Amino acid sequence: MPSVTHDDAPLLADLMPWSVAPPRLGRGWPTAPDAASLKARWDAFVKAEGPDREALLQPTRSRTLHTAVGQLPGQSGGTEKLARASGPCPEPVRVLHAPFDEQWLIPDHRLIDAARPELWRVADDRQIFAVETATAADSTGPPLLATSLLPVLRPGRVRPLYRRPCGAEPNLAPGLLETLAARLGRSPAPVDVLAWAMAAVGPDLTVPLTEDPDLWARGVELGHRILWLMRRNGNRPKLPGGRRPYVRAPLPSRPLTLHYDRAEEALLLDEGRISPVPPQAWDFEVSGVRVLDQWFTTRTTEPEPGTLAAIRPTTWSQTWTSELLELITILALLAELRPHQKELTITAPITTTDLHKAGVLPAPQPSRKPASVLDTNEEGPEGQLALI
């Protein structure tokens, strides 16, 4: 976060006016750290009948065995009522389940209490979702996360960078790009605006802007690196040689405890050992929760016996070890960027008042609502064609 802000900085909600509440799953078993478990859970679900199937579903007011809903946009889940569901599991998709925790989800509308179809319609390889976090003013955690995956973590709102598929129609206040271009003497791309926001956003989700082209360039460059690390796209990040974490003692087949040896900079999974792990990676928090703790707990907490969530790997997988090493690297590299963010002393600010005078704010009401998107037919309940 920048070391100097100003009282009249615009809110992220003004700059990226369209936002969506995060999906509400309603039950935990349709998500898992591995896709194979989800397919096994689905098979167990459709093999059960009557009251047994109902108990496995864990029904809510929004979803029961007899709820009629349409297909999720772009997905192949069935639309007959779950009481009659059969056949193979819809192919699981990768989602952001918690901060920096990528997991898998059965993309079936019948299993998700509030799926937010408007997010699924604009999710593609061009999209970037900005996700607000519940960060206190004195927290060191990031107020904003970014992901290329569909985010299903709560409680913050989700702001897609684009309102339509294929990177069309940026979710920016109309006229913002033109105003920035006139004040900076250069034409920023929509992703540059998001990059600046990632670097400069404050805990209160204000985004101080500047018309200083050199400062803008530094902030955008910093923000693009943050985006790259958070999205994990392209080449995998690496720490310099000698600082890269490695497995120094084999991890057990089912680790139960996670500890950190600060003096040795070692992460201890029972008798297993990973080092070096910088203190900044271990201390990295989002919304007051240590990221590494949450990631480990999700994979090791014993679920309730007899539930579908109890269908899970019986041993720790090599994939999880690789993901953990990468997560340590990402958190360490992000922590190294914090001092650079604090050095973004905002000079020559573009204030909320300036944006009002330029006619950029307030953003018109239609820009706060989803665009009308229907590029493909969406199957409605019981196989009918959905009309939108």
N, C-alpha and C positions, 0 to 999 in steps of 0.2 A: 504494500500500500504506500502511496506517496507520502513524503514527510510533511508536505504542506498542502492543505486542501483549501477550499474557499467555501463560504457559507451559501453561495448561490450556485453550487454545482448541480447539474441535472441528475435526476434519478435514472437508474438503469431502466426502470419501468417506463420512463418517458422516451428514452432512446430506442428501446426495443419493445414497442407497445403491446404486441400480441404475446400472451403467456397462457399456459395451460397448467392446471393442477396436475401433480404427478399421478400416474396410474395407481389405483388402489387394488391390490391383488385379492385381499379378503381371506386368503389361505396360503400357507407356506409351501405345500408340497409341489405345486407346478413350477417351482424354481429349484435349482440345485447347482453346485459347482461343476458337475459333470453331466453331459447329455445322456449317457447310457442309463443313469439312474432314473431320469425322467421317462424314458421309454419303458423301463421296467415298471415304474409306478403306474403309467397309463395302462399297460397290459393287465396289471393286477386290478385296476379300477374297472375296466370293461369286462373282466371275467367275473366280477362280483355281481350279484343280483339283488334286487329288492332292497330291504333294509340295510344289508351289508354295503351295497353300493352307495346308499345315501349317507351312511356313517363315514365311509371313506372320503366322500366329497367334502365333508365339513360344510354343510349348507349355511347360507346366510340369508338375510332378507332380500339381498340382491340376486343371489344365485342358488337355485335348488335344482334337483333333477328334472324339473318340469319348466324351467325358465326358457323362454323363446327369445333368442337373440340372433343378430346377423353375424356374418363372417368378419373377422378382423381384416381391414384393408391390406391387400398384398399377401395374405396368408391362406393356408389350405385347410384350416380347421373346419370340422363339420358344422352343420347348422340344425340337424335334428336334435330334439331334446336329449339331454344326457341320460335320461332313463332308458333310451334306446340306442345309445352310442355304442359303436363297435368299430372294428378295424384297427389299423396301425396308428401309432401316435403321430400327431402332426409334427413335422420336423422342428426340433427345438431351435430357438434363435438366441444369439448372444445379446445380453442386456447389461446395463450398469445397475447392479443390485444394491450396492452401498458405495460410499466414497472409495474409489480406486479398486473396487471389487467387481470384476466382470464374471457373471455367471450365465446360466442357461435358463430359458423359460419355454414352457409349452405355449405356443401362440394360439390359444383357443379362447375365443370370446366367452364361451360358456363357463370357463373356469376363473374368470377375472371379474371381480365385482364392478370396477370402473376402469375400463381399458383405455379411455381417451382415444377413440378412433382418429381424431383430428391429428394426433401425433403420429400414428402409424401411417397416415396418408402422405406425410411429408418426410418420412424416414427413408433415406437412401444414402449412397456413398458420397454424396455432396453435402449432406446435412451436418450441421454441428449444433448440438443442444447445449445451451448454457443453463446450468442448474443452480438455483439459489440455495445457500445453506443457512442454517440457523446459527449464525456466528455472533457471539457477544462482542461488545466493543473492545474488551481487553483481551480477546482471543488472538492467538497467533495463526489460527486456521484460516484457510482461504474462504472468503465470502461467496465465491463463485467457482463452480466446477464446469468443465467442458467435456463432452463425450460425443463420439460418432455413433454410439449405440443408443437404443431406446432406453431412457432412464426410468427405472421403476422405484427409485429411492425417494423417501419422504423426509421432511415435510415441504421443502422449498418448491417454488413454482419453476416451471420449465419454459425457457424462451428459445424457440428454434431460430436459427440465423436466417432461414429462408421460409417463406410462407407457402411455397409450392415446390413440388419435386424438381430434381435436376438443377438445383441452385437458382431457381427463378424467384423473383420478387423478394428482395431482402426484407426481413422483419426489422426495419429501421423507420424512424419517424420520417414521413415524406418531406423531402427537402434537406434532410440532414447531410447527405453526401455532398450535395451541391454547395451547401453553406460551408462545410469543412474545406472543400476544394478551393472556394473563393478566399477563405481566411488563411489557408496553409500554402497556397500556390502549388498544390499538387492534388491529384485526384485519388483519394483512398478507395480501395475496394471494400465491399461489405465485411469481408473477413478481417481487414485491417482495423475496422472500428471495433469488432469483437476482441481482437488482439489487444488493442489499447485498453478496452474495458477490463480484460483479464489482468493486465498489469497495474491499472490505476484505481480499480474499484475499491471503495471503502467499506468498512463493516456495516455501515448503514445503507449500502447498495447505492451510494451516489457515485457518479463517474465524472470527476473533474476533467474538463476538456481544455485544450490549449491551442493557440494559433501560432505558437513557436514551432517552426518546421523541424528544427534540429531535435527539440525535446520530443515532438511527436514521433519522429523517426526512431529515437532510442526506445520510447515506450512501445511502439509497434513491434520492433525487433524483439524486445523482451517478451511481449505478449505472445508472439508467434512461437517462441520457445516453450512458453507455458502451455500453449495449446498442443504443441507436438508431444510434450511429456504426458499431458493428461489424456490425450486421445490414443496414445500408443500406436500411432499409424506410421507406416514407413519403416525405416531402419530402427532396430531396437536400441535404446539408449544404453550407454556403457559408462561406468566410472573409469577414471584413469587407472592404468596398471598399478598394482600394489594397493589400490583402494577398492577393488572389485570384491564383492562378497562371494565366498565359496563355502561349500559344505566341508567342514574340517573334521567332523565326526559323524558317521552315518545316522540319518534320522530313523527313529523307530518306526515300526510298521503301523502303530496307532499312537502317536504322541498325545498326551493328555494335558501337559502343562507348557506354558510359554513364559520364559523369564529373560531378562536382559542383564548382562554383566557389563556395567558401564565402564569399569576399569579396563576390561579386556576388549571392550567393543564387540561383544559376542552375543548372539541370539541363541538361547538354549531351548530346544524342544525336547523335554525330558533329558535323556543323555545325549541327544543329537546336538550338533553345534554348527552354527553358521557365523563366519566372520570374514573380514571386518564389517561391522554394521555401525555406521556413524550414529552418535547420539541424536542428531537432528532427525534421522529416519525413524528411530524408535519413538521419539517425542512427538512426531508429526500427528496432529489432531485435526479432525473436522467436526464442527459442532460439539466440541468438548469431549469427543471420543477418540481414543488412540486408534489410528487406522490399522496398524499391525495386529493389535489385540482383537479388534472386531473381525478382521479377515480370518485369523486363526480360530476364533471361537465359532464362527459360522461352519467351519469344516470339522470341528471336533466335538461340539456339544451333542450329547446323546438325545435323539428325539424320543417322543413318547412311543412305547412299544405298541404294535398293532396298527399304527397309522401309516399312511403311504410315505410320509417323510422318513420312516424307519428303513425304507428300501434305499440303501446308500452303499458306497464302497466300504468294504470291510478293512481295507488297509490304506495307508497314506500313499498317494500316487506320485510317480516321478513328475508328472505334469504339474502337480501342486508345488513341488519343490522348485521347478523352473519358474513358475509364476511368482512364488515368494521371493526368489532372488531378483526377479525383474521389479517387483513392487518395492523392495528395499532400495534398488537403484533409482527408481523414479522419485521416491520420497526424498532421498538424499539430494538429488539434483534440483528438485523443486525448492527444498530448504535453502540451497545455495543461492537461489535467485531472490530471496526475500530482501537481503540488503540492497540489491539493485532496485527493487521496487520502492524501497524507502528513499532512495536517492532521486526519485522522480519528483523533484521540487517543481510544483506547478507555477509557471510564469505565464504571463499573457493569457489569462484564462478566458475561455468562451463560457459565459454564464447562462443560467436558465433565463435571465432577463434578455440576454442577447438573442437566445433562440426564440423567445416570444416575439421580439422585435422583427426577427427574420421570417416570422410566420411558420417556423418549424414546429413550435409548441403553441398550444396543446395539440398533440397528434389527433387527427380526426377519428371519430368513433369507429368507422369501418376498419381502420388499421389495427384496432384492438380486438377484432374478431377474426376467426379463421377465414382464409380465402375459400372460395367455392372450388373444391378439387374433386374431380371424378374422372380420372383418366382411364380407369378400368371398371368393369362391372363388379359390383360387390353383392355377394349372395346374401339375401335376407333370411329371416327365420324359416326353417323348414324348406329351404331350397328356393325361396322366392327371390326375384331380383329386387335389390334394394333401390329405392328412389330417394335421391338426396337433393 
